[in-house]
Amino acid sequence: MGHLAAKDVYHHLGRKVDGLHVRAPNNEVFYRILKELYSEEEAEVVVKMPFNLSNLERVARTVGMDRGRIKKILDGLCAKGLVMDVHARGEYRYMPNPLFVGIFEFTMMRTDGHPNMKDWALLFHEYMSEGAPYRANFDPTTQTSIARALPHEETLAEHVEVLDYERISAVLDETDQFAVGTCSCRHKKEHSGEERCEVPLGTCTTLGNGADYLVRNKLSQAISKSEMKEIFARSRELGLIFCADNVRRRITFVCHCCGCCCGILEGINVHGLTATLVTSTLIAQVDRDACDGCGRCERACHVQAVKMIPTDRPDSKTGRIAAIDQDFCLGCGVCALKCKNGVLKLVKRKKRVIHPETTFERVILQCLERGTLENQLFDNPNSRGQAAMRYLVGGFLRLTPVKKALMSDVLRSSFLKALSGGVKVLGRGYLTEL
């Protein structure tokens, strides 16, 4: 294996991570994060391995290292949460983890008592607080985010129907693998000296492939379905937002979020970027004639989408009623949970909300929006031929009219179908099964 110069390997690594489906802008702080988390050898392996999920043989061949040595390095990277290993079609396949959900979350979920945990927390805090990763991924035109709001079922208005992927009960019925781990956001705040809420740290819940990966790598603890339901019930009592994997099938995670700690909600509350979390298909609605203006809903909302405004209703004891800011309402139902009179309910949005069907679709759409799709299509970073194709195809896909057309309601479905067919022809149909 031809070695990269030690002083350059972390710059190469930064570009590699930035080229995944979540952008990670390179700056001095991110460079320091990478140096803290990856050894030089690990950094070089990640730089040279394929962008896409690949089996051990392909990774070894692409990196230029024997199977025994590369397996040991990959196992170490997986244990750190820096590489993902997924069991698909009878064997494990590996890919570099992106910044979110990946490097940040899995690093801060580690429970191995690493002495540098406080240093990592401070670095992540500095990197995220400045806002560069939020601006790079969630501009106002963004349609496809990592996560979506999952509504509290109890808050649906009468006769409002939602599909199973928006029902927590149905999401939990979809799999038999469950795990819980340390909330990375609250853990970061705890170690970086920031004030955090009193919500327990053990609130990061994963399902299916997500649970399997984290449990095998000792980043989470396997739990039963009944234990999972108890965690959701506790979060319901605490009035937390459920932020779920932004897919309709085979959901891999549900975060239990609060506005004071959550990194996703920080994008909204601190940086004003509403695209960091895709709304549910629902929106809160107030019965203005019955609202008594108690303000519980306003205090409960984690994104300040509920405001108390004056009312001239003669029967009002407080002289105010609740109003919903439709530009910020996530359709989570937390405000309705806290409404003692039941005058707040979730109803269907007028504007259509589209959630990707699978992880494959979400990643493709994320990459298209963020200008990195060519890395998924031609994923061998060491091939000169593929490098040329990445340059040509990437330039075409980044043209604004092309991107808008492919993301439109007219072409999106056929575009995804064509790519799905293409990866199957190339023998990578396992990607569409995620």
N, C-alpha and C positions, 0 to 999 in steps of 0.2 A: 504494500500500500504506500503510495507516494504521500509523504507527510506534508501538511500545511505548516507554515511558519507559526510558531507559538503566538507571536504578537498579532498575527492576522486571523487566527482560527476563530476567535470570538466575534470578529467583524463578519466573517463568513457565516457563522452560526446565527448572528442577528439577522442577516439577510434571508437565511433559510426559514427561520421562524416567521419573519415578516411576510414570507411568500406563501404561507399556509392560508386556511380559510378565515382566519382572524388576523388582521394586521397588527403588527407590533412595532411601532415606529422606533427606529434606532436613535438613541441619544446616550449620553454618558451614564445615566442611571441604569438604563436597560443593559448596557455593556457590563456594568458592575454586577447586575443581577445574574447575568449569564456566567460570569467568572466565578461567582459564589456557588452556583448550582452544578456546573458541569466541570469535570476534569478536562484537561486538554485532549486526552484520548477520546473521551465521551463526546466532546464537542466535534471532533473530526469525524467520528462515526455518524453523528446526526447530520452533519453537513453533506456527507457523501451518500447516505441512504436514500431510497426513493421517497418521494412525497407521499405516495399512496400506501395503503396497507399491502405488505408484501411478506411472503413466507421467508423462513430463515435462509433457505438456499439462495433466493434472489437477493436478499440483503447482503449476504456474505459475498456473492459474486459482484454486486454493484460497489460495495465498499472496498473489495479486494483483500479480504481477510478470511482465514479458515473458519469453518463452522463452529468449532469448539470455542475459539477466542471470541468470536462475535456474539455467540449465545451468552457467554458470561457477561459481556459488556451490556448487552440488551437487557438481561435480567436485572442488572444493577440500575439501569436507566428506568426500567419499569417500576422498580421498588421505590425510586425517587419521584415517580409520577411525571417523568420527563418524556417517556415513550409509552405509547399505548400498545398492548398486545391483546388481540381479540381472537377467540377461537372460532374459526369459520371453515366449514367444509372439511373437518377432520384434522386441522392443524392450526397452530398459532401464526398470526400475521401481525406485523409490526409497522408502526408509523410514528413520526415525531408528533408530540403533543403541541397544540397551538398555545398561545398565551392564555386565552379563555375558551371554553372550559378546559383547563389543562394545567399548564405550568404554575400559574398562580394558585388555583384551587388545591391541586394535589400537593404542592409544596407546603401550603399552610394547613393541610389536613394531616400531615405527618405527625405521628405520635411516638417517634423513636427518641425523643428527648435530645435532638441535635443541639449542640451548644450555640450554633449560629442562628437559631430560630428568630431571636429578637432582631438581629441584623437584617435578616431576610424581610421581616415584617416592616422594618423602617424603610428599606429600599422599595418594596412594593407600594408602601404608602406614598413615598415621594413620587414614584413614577405615575401612579394612578391619580394622585391629587392634582398634579399639573394638568392632566386632562388629555394628553396626546393620544393614548390608546382609544379613548372615547371618540375623539374627533375623527380619528382615522377609520373608525368602523361604523359610526352611527350618525351620519349627517342627515339633515331633514328629508332627503330623498330615499333613504334606506327603507326597504320593504322587509328584508329577511334578517332577523336577529337570531341570537343564540337561544333565547328563552321567550316564553309567552306566559301571560297571566292565566292561571287556572282558577275558575270561579268557585267560590264556596256554594255548593249545591243548595244549601238551605235558604239562600237569599234570592233564588229565582222567583220572579213574579208568577202568579197563577197562570197556567196554560202556556208558559214559555217552554219550548222544547229545545234541547241542545243535543248534539251528537255525543256518542260515548267518549270521544277523546277529550271532551270538556267536563266529564264527570269523574271525580276522584275515585268513586267506587269502581267504575269500569276500568280506569287506568290501573288500579291495583289488581283487578281480575285478569289482566292481560299477561301476567307473568307469575312465576313462582319463586323468583329470586329477589330478595330484598336485603338492603344493607343500610346502616346509619354510620355516619362519621362526624368528625369535628367540622363545624361551620368555618370555612376559611376566612370569611369576612370578619366575623366576630373574633376569631383567633388572631387575625392581623391586628385588629384594634387593641386587643388585650396586650400583645407583645410590643406594640409600637407606642404604648403609653396613652393612647386615645381613650376617651370615656366611651364605654359601650353600655348597652341596655342589659337587663337582667335575664334575658332569654337564655336558656341553657345552650351550651356549645354543641351538644349532640343533636343537631337538627338537619344535617345534610343527608338527605335520603336519596338512595339510588335504586334502580330496578334493572332487571334483565342483564344485558351485557355490561352496563355500567356497574352494577353491583358485583358481578363476577370479577371484573378487572380489579376493583378496589379491594375486595376481600382477599383475592389471591395475592395481591401485593401488600397486604397488611396496612392498607390505608383506610379501611372501614371494617365494621363488624357485621357479620351476617345476622339477620334477625328474621323472625317469623312474620307471616302476614298479619297476625293479630297484634304483634308488637308494632308493626308499621302503622296499623290503624290507630293505635294508642298515641303515637307521635303526632299523627294528623289531628286527632281530637284535641291534644294539648295545644297545638298551634292554632286551632280554631278558637279555643278559649282565650289564647293570648292575643288574638286578632292579627295574625301574621298573614302576609300575602304568599300564596303558593305560586312560585315561578318555575314553570315546567319546561322541559326540553321542547323546543319549538318544532315538534313533529306531531302527526296524528296517529302514527303506529309505532310500536316498540319504543316507547318513551324510556329514557335511560336515567333521568334525574328529576327530582322536584326539590327546589330550595324553599325554605321557610323563612321569608324575608321581612325585615323591618327597615323603615326609612332611615334610621339612625346609623345602621351598620352595613347594609347590603351594598356591595359594589355595583350591582346592576342598577339599583335605584339611585345610586350616587350619580350615575349618568344623567338621570332626570332631575334630581333635586339640586345638585351642585353645578352641573354643566349645561342644564336645560335642553338635553337631547332626548326627546321622547321616544326615539326609535330604539333605545337600548333594550326596551321590553315591548314585545308585540302585545297588543291588547287582546282580550278575549273577544268573542263575537257579541258580547253583551256590554251594556252600559248602565250605570246607576240612574234611577229615576225617582224623583221625590213627589209624594202626594202633597202639593203645596197647601191644600185646604186642611190637611190634618197635621202637618208638621208643627210641633210646639216650640221649636227653636232651642232645644236643650243643648245643642252643640256637641253631643257625644260623637256624631258622625264626623264632624270636623276634626276633633281630636284623634279619632281613630285612623283617618286617612294618612297613608304613608307617603303620598306624593302631593299633598295639599291641593287635591282636586275638588274638595268640598269647602265651601265658604258660607258663612252665615251672613245673610244680607237683610236689610230692613224690609219690613212688610207693614202695610196699612190695614191688615185684617183686624177688624174690631174685636174679635175674640182672642187675639194673641196676647199671651201674658208676658212674653219676652220682647215683642216688637221685632222679631226676626225669624227667618226661616232658612232652611238649607238650600243651597244652589250648587249644581254640579258643573264644573268646568269640563266641557266635553273634549277639549284638546288634551287634557291630562288624565282623565278618568281611564283606568286600566280595565275596568269591568271585573274586578277581583271579588267584590262583594263584602269587603271588610267593613265598610261604613254601614252596610245593612245589617251585619252581624251585631253591631253595637246600638242599633236603633231600637229603643225599648218599646216604641209604639207601632213598629212595623210599617212605617210610612215610606221607607226606602226599600226598593227592590231592584233587581237586575232585569232589564228588558233587552230585546234584540236591538243591535245597532242598525241604523239605516245604511251606513257605509259598509260594504263587503270587506271582511277580514279573511285573508288567505293564509293558512298555515301549511307548510310543506307536508307531504304524505310521509316521507321517511327521512332518515339521517342522510342517505345518499342525495336526495333532492335538496335538503337544506344546505348541505355543503356545496353542491353545485351552484345554487342560487347565491349563497354567500360569496363564493369565489367570483362569480360573474359581476356582482355589485362592487366588490372590492378590488377588481382588476388582477386576480391571481388564478383565474380558471386554467390558463395555459399550463400551470404547474401540475394540475390534476390530470390534464389530458396527456402531457408528455412528462412523465414523472421521474425519469432518470436524470439526475443532475450532472452526471459525468459523461453523458453522451453528447458529442458535438452536433450530431444530426438532430437530436431532440432539442438541443439548445437553440438551433436555428429555427425550428418549428415553434418553439415557445416565443421567440422574438416576433415572428411573422403573425402567428395566430393571436398572440397577446395584444399586439398593436391593433389588429382588426377588432377584437372583442372590446377593447377599451374605447372605441369610437362611441361617442354619446348616442347617436341614432341607433347603432347596432345594439348597444346595451339596453336602451329603452324598448326597442322592438322585442328583444328576446325575453324581457321581463314583463311584457304586456300580457293582458288576459288572452289576447288572440294567439300568441306564439309560445307562451311559456310551457304549456302542457306538451305541445308537439316537440319542442326543444328538449325537454327532459326525457321524453319517450325515445327520441333519437339517440341521446347520450346513453340511456339505459341499454338500448339495443347494441350500441357500439362497445360498451365494456363487456357485454356478454360474448360478443364475437371475439374479443381479445382474451377471453378466458378469465375475466375478472367479474363474473356475475355475482360473486359473493358480496361485492360492494353494494349492490342493489338490495341485498337482503338485510342490511343493517337498519 
